[in-house]
Amino acid sequence: MADSRDIIVAPIVTEKTNAAMAAGKYSFWVAIDANRSEIKRAVEEIFKVKVKDVNTLRQLGKVKRMGVHSGRTSARKKAVVTLEEGQRIQFFEAM
């Protein structure tokens, strides 16, 4: 069993995810080999909230070219976590 901080890599904070946060859905980059139950446990442990649902998706790396050389960016895994009613995660403190 991996440490919770190894499972949750980083939160995804964009305009689209900020709109989803109003509905209680938070997006995170997670470890490629993490499953839904591990992600749920990690979010509950780190942020002290109750998780209702976890949806995951894999993003394959894009093909990138530099002149005649081509390669791929790293593949990533994204998790969209839905919290129970009334629960909230505070990423940044108000200044």
C-alpha positions in Angstrom: 0.0 0.0 0.0 1.5 3.3 -1.1 1.6 6.5 0.9 -1.3 8.9 0.3 1.1 11.6 -0.8 2.6 9.3 -3.4 -0.9 8.6 -4.8 -2.1 12.2 -5.2 0.5 13.9 -7.4 -1.1 17.4 -7.7 -4.5 19.1 -7.9 -5.7 20.4 -11.3 -6.7 24.0 -11.0 -8.1 25.5 -14.3 -11.1 27.5 -15.2 -13.0 24.4 -16.1 -12.2 22.6 -12.8 -13.0 25.7 -10.8 -16.5 25.6 -12.3 -16.8 21.9 -11.3 -15.6 22.7 -7.7 -18.9 24.6 -7.2 -20.6 21.2 -7.7 -18.3 19.4 -5.3 -16.1 17.8 -8.0 -12.3 18.1 -7.6 -9.7 17.0 -10.1 -6.2 15.6 -9.3 -3.3 14.1 -11.2 -2.7 10.7 -9.6 -0.1 7.9 -9.8 -0.6 5.8 -13.0 -1.0 2.5 -11.0 -3.4 3.9 -8.4 -6.9 2.4 -8.4 -10.2 4.1 -7.3 -10.2 2.8 -3.7 -6.7 3.9 -3.1 -7.5 7.4 -4.5 -10.6 7.6 -2.3 -8.6 6.7 0.8 -5.8 9.1 -0.1 -8.1 12.1 -0.6 -10.0 11.3 2.6 -6.8 11.0 4.6 -5.0 14.1 3.2 -8.0 16.6 3.1 -10.2 15.1 5.9 -13.3 15.0 3.7 -15.9 12.3 2.8 -15.6 11.1 -0.8 -18.8 10.0 -2.6 -17.5 8.9 -6.0 -14.2 8.6 -7.9 -13.9 8.7 -11.7 -10.6 8.1 -13.4 -9.1 8.4 -16.9 -5.8 7.7 -18.5 -4.2 10.3 -20.8 -1.7 8.9 -23.2 1.4 11.0 -24.0 1.3 13.2 -27.0 3.7 12.8 -29.9 6.1 15.8 -30.1 8.7 16.6 -32.7 11.9 18.6 -32.5 13.1 18.8 -36.1 13.6 15.3 -37.4 13.4 13.7 -34.0 10.1 12.6 -32.5 9.2 11.5 -29.0 6.3 11.3 -26.6 5.4 13.3 -23.5 4.7 11.2 -20.4 1.3 9.4 -19.9 -0.8 10.6 -16.9 -3.8 9.6 -14.9 -6.5 12.0 -13.8 -9.1 11.4 -11.1 -12.3 13.4 -10.7 -13.4 13.1 -7.1 -17.0 13.9 -6.0 -17.4 14.8 -2.4 -20.4 14.2 -0.1 -22.9 17.1 0.2 -21.5 20.0 2.3 -17.9 18.8 2.1 -15.3 21.2 0.6 -11.5 21.2 -0.1 -9.6 24.4 0.4 -6.5 24.4 -1.8 -5.3 28.0 -1.2 -5.7 30.2 1.9 -7.3 33.6 1.4 -4.8 36.4 1.3 
